[in-house]
């Protein structure tokens, strides 16, 4: 018997097909959070930082996305003040969803 044939015998068996996916979905739903507000002081800091941002800067942003609070580091690849959003690597982030932003590297 070849090694591949033996591997098929010992392959994992999923007796409850779809259970793992259902558990992941349930866990994701339970980890959801409501969007919380930002204090006036934090909003002023965010606004001041957004004014100095330029394409190519490295930043760390804490923001709200799809029922979750997210913190990401990356490089700003696009900045659109008219539509009030920026692009961090490949992720588009609305200004209104930002909780905090810190410039890491110019």
C-alpha positions in Angstrom: 0.0 0.0 0.0 1.4 3.4 -1.0 1.8 6.3 1.4 -1.0 8.2 -0.4 -3.4 5.3 0.0 -2.6 5.0 3.7 -3.2 8.8 4.1 -6.7 8.4 2.7 -7.6 5.9 5.3 -6.5 8.2 8.2 -8.0 11.4 6.7 -10.3 13.2 9.1 -13.9 12.4 8.9 -16.5 15.2 9.4 -19.5 13.4 10.8 -21.4 16.7 11.2 -20.8 18.4 7.9 -21.1 22.2 8.3 -20.8 22.2 12.1 -17.5 24.0 12.1 -18.8 26.7 9.7 -21.9 27.2 11.8 -19.8 27.6 15.0 -17.5 30.2 13.3 -20.6 32.1 12.2 -22.1 32.1 15.6 -18.8 33.1 17.2 -18.5 36.0 14.8 -22.1 37.2 15.6 -21.3 37.1 19.3 -18.1 39.1 18.9 -20.0 42.0 17.2 -19.9 45.4 18.9 -21.9 48.6 18.6 -20.2 51.7 17.2 -19.3 53.9 20.0 -18.9 57.7 20.0 -15.7 59.7 20.1 -15.2 62.5 22.7 -14.9 66.1 21.5 -11.2 66.1 22.5 -10.5 62.9 20.5 -12.5 64.2 17.6 -10.3 67.4 17.6 -7.1 65.2 17.7 -8.4 63.1 14.8 -9.3 66.2 12.8 -5.9 67.8 13.4 -4.1 64.6 12.3 -6.3 64.2 9.2 -5.3 67.7 8.1 -1.6 66.9 8.0 -2.0 63.4 6.4 -0.4 62.9 3.0 -0.3 60.0 0.6 2.6 57.6 1.5 2.6 58.2 5.3 2.5 55.2 7.6 -0.2 55.4 10.2 -1.9 53.3 12.8 -5.7 53.7 12.8 -8.3 52.4 15.2 -11.7 52.3 13.5 -15.1 50.7 13.2 -15.7 48.2 10.4 -18.5 45.7 9.9 -19.6 45.5 13.6 -16.0 45.2 14.9 -13.4 47.6 16.3 -10.3 47.2 14.2 -6.7 48.5 14.7 -4.5 48.5 11.6 -1.1 49.8 10.6 -0.3 50.6 7.1 0.5 53.2 4.4 -2.0 55.7 3.1 -2.4 55.0 -0.6 -5.2 57.5 -1.2 -6.8 60.4 0.6 -10.1 62.0 -0.4 -11.2 64.9 1.8 -14.2 65.6 -0.4 -15.7 62.2 0.2 -14.2 62.0 3.7 -12.4 58.7 3.3 -8.9 57.4 3.0 -7.4 54.2 1.7 -5.0 52.3 4.0 -3.2 49.9 1.8 -6.2 48.2 0.2 -8.8 49.1 2.9 -11.1 52.1 2.5 -11.9 53.8 5.8 -14.5 56.6 6.3 -13.4 59.5 8.4 -16.5 59.1 10.6 -15.5 55.5 11.5 -12.1 56.5 12.9 -11.6 56.3 16.7 -7.9 57.3 16.7 -5.1 57.9 14.2 -1.4 58.1 14.9 1.3 58.9 12.3 4.1 56.4 12.6 6.4 57.4 9.8 6.4 60.2 7.2 
